[in-house]
C-alpha cells in the first residue's frame, strides 16, 4: 500500500469516526406526559378522589369510571395507581390541626 492510499484510508477512517461521534447514541423517544401525584388531585385530602376532583385533569376524568373498579363513586390510591399518568399514589396524611372544626388550635390561644 503506497503512502497516498494510506492517507486516503486514514482520512476515510477519521471521517467515519467524526460522523459516528456526531450521531445520537440512543433513539429519541417522544416525551411521556407528566406524572401526577394522587395528593395533587385529592384537593380535600380525604384519601379518595371524587368525580369532581377528577375534573381538573382531562385524562383522569375520562378514565374515572374504568379506574373506579369497586364502583363506589370514588377512586382510591390503589385504583389511581393503575392510571397511566399516576405519579405517587400515596394520599397526604390527615392532619387534625388543619381540620375545619372550630376548636383546632384553640389550646394555643393566649388567655387574658
C-alpha positions as CSV (number, residue, x, y, z in Angstrom):
1,X,0.0,0.0,0.0
2,X,1.5,3.3,-1.0
3,X,1.6,6.5,1.0
4,X,-1.2,8.1,-1.0
5,X,-3.5,5.1,-0.4
6,X,-2.7,5.0,3.3
7,X,-3.6,8.7,3.6
8,X,-6.9,8.2,1.9
9,X,-7.7,5.2,4.2
10,X,-6.7,7.3,7.3
11,X,-8.9,10.2,6.1
12,X,-11.8,7.9,5.5
13,X,-11.5,6.3,8.9
14,X,-11.3,9.8,10.6
15,X,-14.4,10.9,8.7
16,X,-16.3,7.8,9.7
17,X,-15.2,8.4,13.4
18,X,-16.4,12.0,13.3
19,X,-19.7,11.0,11.7
20,X,-20.2,8.3,14.4
21,X,-19.4,10.7,17.2
22,X,-22.0,13.2,16.0
23,X,-24.7,10.6,15.6
24,X,-27.1,10.2,18.6
25,X,-26.1,7.2,20.8
26,X,-29.7,6.2,21.6
27,X,-33.0,6.6,19.9
28,X,-35.0,9.7,20.7
29,X,-38.5,8.8,22.0
30,X,-41.4,11.1,22.4
31,X,-41.6,12.5,25.9
32,X,-44.1,11.0,28.3
33,X,-46.9,13.1,29.7
34,X,-46.1,14.4,33.1
35,X,-47.0,12.1,36.0
36,X,-49.5,13.5,38.5
37,X,-49.3,12.6,42.2
38,X,-52.5,11.5,44.0
39,X,-52.2,14.2,46.6
40,X,-52.2,16.9,43.8
41,X,-55.7,15.8,42.7
42,X,-57.1,15.0,46.1
43,X,-58.0,18.6,47.0
44,X,-59.9,17.8,50.2
45,X,-57.2,15.3,51.3
46,X,-59.7,12.7,52.3
47,X,-57.7,9.8,50.7
48,X,-60.0,9.3,47.8
49,X,-60.8,11.1,44.6
50,X,-64.3,12.2,43.7
51,X,-65.5,12.7,40.2
52,X,-65.5,16.5,40.8
53,X,-61.8,16.3,41.8
54,X,-61.0,14.3,38.7
55,X,-62.5,17.1,36.5
56,X,-59.3,19.1,37.0
57,X,-57.4,16.5,34.8
58,X,-59.0,15.7,31.4
59,X,-57.3,12.3,31.1
60,X,-58.3,11.3,34.6
61,X,-61.8,12.5,34.1
62,X,-62.2,10.3,31.0
63,X,-60.7,7.3,32.9
64,X,-62.6,7.7,36.2
65,X,-65.3,5.1,35.7
66,X,-62.7,2.5,34.5
67,X,-60.4,3.2,37.4
68,X,-63.3,3.0,39.9
69,X,-63.2,-0.8,39.9
70,X,-65.2,-1.2,43.1
71,X,-67.9,1.2,41.8
72,X,-68.1,3.2,45.0
73,X,-68.1,6.5,43.1
74,X,-64.5,7.4,44.1
75,X,-61.0,6.4,43.1
76,X,-58.8,5.1,45.9
77,X,-55.0,5.4,45.9
78,X,-54.8,1.7,44.7
79,X,-57.2,2.3,41.9
80,X,-55.4,5.5,41.0
81,X,-52.0,3.7,40.7
82,X,-53.4,1.8,37.7
83,X,-53.8,5.0,35.7
84,X,-51.0,5.5,33.1
85,X,-50.2,9.0,34.3
86,X,-50.2,8.2,38.0
87,X,-47.3,9.5,40.0
88,X,-47.1,8.8,43.7
89,X,-50.4,7.2,44.7
90,X,-49.9,8.0,48.4
91,X,-52.5,10.3,49.9
92,X,-51.4,13.1,52.3
93,X,-51.7,12.1,55.9
94,X,-54.7,13.5,57.7
95,X,-53.6,16.4,60.0
96,X,-56.3,17.1,62.6
97,X,-54.8,20.6,63.3
98,X,-55.9,21.7,59.9
99,X,-59.4,20.3,60.2
100,X,-62.2,22.8,59.8
101,X,-63.5,22.3,63.3
102,X,-63.8,25.4,65.4
103,X,-61.6,24.2,68.2
104,X,-58.4,23.3,66.2
105,X,-55.6,25.2,67.7
106,X,-57.6,26.8,70.5
107,X,-55.3,25.3,73.1
108,X,-52.6,27.6,71.8
109,X,-54.6,30.7,72.1
110,X,-53.3,33.1,74.8
111,X,-55.7,33.6,77.7
112,X,-56.3,37.1,79.2
